[in-house]
Amino acid sequence: MTDQTDNDDIVLEINDVGISYFTRIGEIPAVPDFSLKLKRGESYGLVGESGCGKSTVAMAIMNYLGKNGGVVRGQIKFEGRDMADMSGEELRDIRGSKIAMVYQEPMSALNPSLTIGTQLKEVLVVHEGISDSAAAECCIQMLRDVNMPDPESVMGRYPHQISGGQQQRVVIAMAMLSNPSLLLLDEPTTALDVTVEATVIDLIANLREKYNTTLLYISHNLGLIVKVCDRVGVMYSGSMVEEGTIEELFKKTRHPYTFGLFDCIPTLGADKHARTLEPIPGQVSLPHERPPGCSFGPRCKYFKLGTCDQGHIPIENMDGSATHRARCRRVDEIEHVATNTGSEVTVASGETVLHINGMSKFYEVSDISLTAIMKGESKHYVRANEELNFEAQRGRTVAIVGESGCGKSTFAKVLTGLETATDGEIMFEGTNIGVIPVQKRDAKMIRALQMVFQNPDGTLNPSHSVGHCIGRVIKKFGIEKNPKKVREKVGEMLDIVRLPKAFITRKPRQLSGGQKQRIAVARAFAGNPSMVIADEPVSALDVSVQAAVINLLNDVQKEFNTTLLFISHDLSVVRFISDEIVVMYLGQIMEAGEADKIFQPPYHPYTEALLSAVPIADPDIEQKRIRLEGEMPSVMDPPKGCRFSTRCPRYLDSICEEQEPPNQDAGDGHVIKCHIDIRELAQVEPIFNTKEAAE
C-alpha cells in the first residue's frame, strides 16, 4: 500500500532517456543518458553550463524537440503514463493544463499583436472550457496572485506596454492559470534586475506552496537554486554527474565538475585581493565528439589515464545516502581544496583620473497635446542623471550599481561622448569631457577612454577577422604603423587575454561567447587607455566563462594600471571586483564608498534592499529579505523629495516626500543620501549572517 502511494506521488519519471537530433551529418546525441524522478510539490534545480543539455531535457518533456529531434530510448512518464504512448491531441491537451513552461525570454511566449487579457483568457477557454467573462475574472485574480499592480488595466495592454519584470509575471500567471501539476522554468530571471529577480523567485515559491506544484528549475545561477529548490542535479554533456539535496550538494560535494562550478563563483565577503576565481579550463565537448569514459575528463584536473577514459561510468550513491549520487570513478580519492591564491594587499589610491562634479543629464521631451499647450506645459524633461559627484583613481575599480532605469548607462554614454552633459563637469585627466561629443574628441582622448559592452556581437564586425578588429585600434591610435609590428602587437594582446595567436585569422562567428568577450577586452585595452568602462560585461555568460572574464579584467587592469568603471546589477560580482561602489537610483547617487563599507551597516535603505535580493550560493548564509513594493517612478516625474520615498521600507513622514535628503558622512569617504540619522542606520541588522551566528 505504501509503495502504491509513493508511486502515485511521482509526477515526472525519466528513465535512462536518450535524446538525439538527426542532421545531414548523422545522429547528434544531445542527451545520451538521463534519469530523474520528481515528487508532487517538490522543487528541483537543474544546473550546468550552456550546452550541457538542460533545455533539451525540458523540451523533450514538453515534446517540443522539432521534426529532427526525438527521444531515441528510455521513457518519460508523466503521472505514471509514458508520454510516447500519448496521441498528439492528448499531448496538446496536457500542455498548458497539466504541464506548463516559463521561458527565459518572456516576449518569446507572448504574442505582440494580442492584448495580455486575450492571451491569458485563451488558456482557460481552451483548456477549461469556461466562458470569456469567467475566464477574465480568473485571469485578474491570477495577476493579483503574481503581485501585478493594477491587473484590470494590464489586461487591456499589449506586451510592449509593460516592463520586462511585468512581462515575466504575466508568463508565470499564464503558466499557473490551469493549476498545472508540473511547471518547467528555463532561466526565467536571467535578464531581470536583481530586485525583480528576487520578487519573481518569491512569487514562484509562494505559488508552489499555494498550488502544490512540482517545479523543475533550470539555471546556471547556483544562488537562485539555493533559494528555490529542495534538490539539485548537475548536468554535464547530456548526463547527470551529481545529484543530491541542497545540503548534500553544497556541503558534501563529490564530483570534480561541481567543485569546478563552485570555484567559479565569487563568495560572500571575498574580493579580488583575497581570492582568485578558478574557471574550468576548456569547453563542453560537442555531442558527437564526446571522449570515451568520463565526458568531463578533458577538463578535469583529477583525470587519470587508463581509469577515467575507459567504458561507461555509472552514477552511484554516495556514503550510503539514498539521495546523493555522483558519476566519477575516482570520487573516493579526490580531496578538493578551494582556491585562495589572491593577495591580501589592496591597491593604494593613486592620482585622480576622473572627477565628476555636479553632473546632470536631462532630455527634453515635447508634449504636443492641446491640453499641454494650453497650460504652457508642452516641454518636459527626463532627468536621467542629476547632480552626480564622485571620483575614480588610477588603477582602481569603481562599480556603479542599481536597477534598470537608474541612469547607469546614460552616465556611460555621457562619459564616452555619445551624449553631452546638461550641467556640471566631468573632469577626465584635466579636461572637461562632459561638453565634448565623441565627434569632436581627438584620437588621444578617444584612446584614453575605451568601453567593453555587454554584447560583443554588437561591436565586432562579422565580416572582419579578429586580427583586423584589434589591429585597427593599434593603427588608429598610433601605437604601431608598420604592418608586421601591428601583427606582433595583436599577438601580444591575444596572449594577454589568453587566446591562441591562431585566432588572428578567425571571424567572430567562429568564436564562443566567452572568446568574443575576450576579444572585446583585448580591443579595449589595445590602445593602453587610462580608463575602461565595462557595461554589464559578464551578465550573459556561464559561471565558468564569467570567472575567466573577471580574472582577465583584473589581470589586464594590473598590466596597464588602468582605471576600471564597472557597471552591473550583479552585486556578488561587484563585491568581488570593485574597490569602490556607487549606488544609483532614479538618476541620483544614494550611497557611495569603499566596497566593504557598502556591504555592511550603515546602509541606505535602497542599498539594503538590493543586498537582500542578491542570490547567495551558500546554504549556511542567513539573508534578511526586504521586498520593494511598487514600480520605479517615471524619470519624467520623479518624487519631489527623496527619489526613493515612494518605495522605501523605512519611510519616515512628509519630510521624505517634500525635502531632498542630505549627504551624510559615514566615515572613510562613505556617503549616504538619506533623512534617517546615520547613527540610526548604523544600528540596522546586517543583511547577511551565518546560520550559526543567527542561532
C-alpha positions, 0 to 999 in steps of 0.5 A: 500500500505504501509503495502504491502511494509513493508511486502515485506521488511521482509526477515526472519519471525519466528513465535512462532517456536518450535524446538525439537530433538527426542532421545531414551529418548523422545522429547528434546525441544531445542527451545520451543518458538521463534519469530523474524522478520528481515528487508532487510539490517538490522543487528541483534545480537543474544546473550546468553550463550552456550546452550541457543539455538542460533545455533539451531535457525540458523540451523533450518533456514538453515534446517540443524537440522539432521534426529532427529531434526525438527521444531515441530510448528510455521513457518519460512518464508523466503521472505514471503514463509514458508520454510516447504512448500519448496521441498528439491531441492528448499531448496538446491537451496536457500542455498548458493544463497539466504541464506548463513552461516559463521561458527565459525570454518572456516576449518569446511566449507572448504574442505582440499583436494580442492584448495580455487579457486575450492571451491569458483568457485563451488558456482557460477557454481552451483548456477549461472550457469556461466562458470569456467573462469567467475566464477574465475574472480568473485571469485578474485574480491570477495577476493579483496572485503574481503581485501585478499592480493594477491587473484590470488595466494590464489586461487591456495592454499589449506586451510592449506596454509593460516592463520586462519584470511585468512581462515575466509575471504575466508568463508565470500567471499564464503558466499557473492559470490551469493549476498545472501539476508540473511547471518547467522554468528555463532561466526565467530571471536571467535578464531581470534586475536583481530586485525583480529577480528576487520578487519573481523567485518569491512569487514562484515559491509562494505559488508552489506552496499555494498550488502544490506544484512540482517545479523543475528549475533550470539555471546556471545561477547556483544562488537562485537554486539555493533559494528555490529548490529542495534538490539539485542535479548537475548536468554535464554533456547530456548526463547527470554527474551529481545529484543530491539535496541542497545540503548534500550538494553544497556541503558534501560535494563529490564530483570534480565538475561541481567543485569546478562550478563552485570555484567559479563563483565569487563568495560572500565577503571575498574580493579580488585581493583575497581570492582568485576565481578558478574557471574550468579550463576548456569547453563542453565537448560537442555531442558527437565528439564526446571522449570515451569514459568520463565526458568531463575528463578533458577538463578535469584536473583529477583525470587519470589515464587508463581509469577515467577514459575507459567504458561507461561510468555509472552514477552511484550513491554516495556514503550510503545516502539514498539521495546523493549520487555522483558519476566519477570513478575516482570520487573516493580519492579526490580531496578538493581544496578551494582556491585562495591564491589572491593577495591580501594587499589592496591597491593604494589610491593613486592620482585622480583620473576622473572627477565628476562634479555636479553632473546632470543629464536631462532630455527634453521631451515635447508634449504636443497635446492641446491640453499641454499647450494650453497650460504652457506645459508642452516641454518636459524633461527626463532627468536621467542623471542629476547632480552626480559627484564622485571620483575614480583613481588610477588603477582602481575599480569603481562599480556603479550599481542599481536597477534598470532605469537608474541612469547607469548607462546614460552616465556611460554614454555621457562619459564616452561622448555619445551624449553631452552633459546638461550641467556640471563637469566631468573632469577626465585627466584635466579636461572637461569631457562632459561638453565634448561629443565623441565627434569632436574628441581627438584620437588621444582622448578617444584612446584614453577612454575605451568601453567593453559592452555587454554584447560583443556581437554588437561591436565586432564586425562579422565580416572582419577577422579578429586580427583586423578588429584589434589591429585597427585600434593599434593603427588608429591610435598610433601605437604601431604603423608598420604592418608586421609590428601591428601583427606582433602587437595583436599577438601580444594582446591575444596572449594577454587575454589568453587566446591562441595567436591562431585566432588572428585569422578567425571571424567572430562567428567562429568564436564562443561567447566567452572568446568574443568577450575576450576579444572585446577586452583585448580591443579595449585595452589595445590602445593602453587607455587610462580608463575602461568602462565595462557595461554589464560585461559578464551578465550573459555568460556561464559561471565558468566563462564569467570567472575567466572574464573577471580574472582577465579584467583584473589581470589586464587592469594590473598590466596597464594600471588602468582605471576600471568603471564597472557597471552591473546589477550583479552585486556578488560580482561587484563585491568581488571586483570593485574597490569602490561602489556607487549606488544609483537610483532614479538618476541620483547617487544614494550611497557611495564608498569603499566596497566593504563599507557598502556591504555592511551597516550603515546602509541606505535603505535602497542599498539594503534592499538590493543586498537582500535580493542578491542570490547567495550560493551558500546554504549556511548564509542567513539573508534578511529579505526586504521586498520593494513594493511598487514600480520605479517612478517615471524619470519624467516625474520623479518624487519631489523629495527623496527619489526613493520615498515612494518605495522605501521600507523605512519611510519616515513622514512628509519630510521624505516626500517634500525635502531632498535628503542630505549627504551624510558622512559615514566615515572613510569617504562613505556617503549616504543620501538619506533623512534617517540619522546615520547613527540610526542606520548604523544600528540596522541588522546586517543583511547577511549572517551565518546560520550559526551566528543567527542561532 
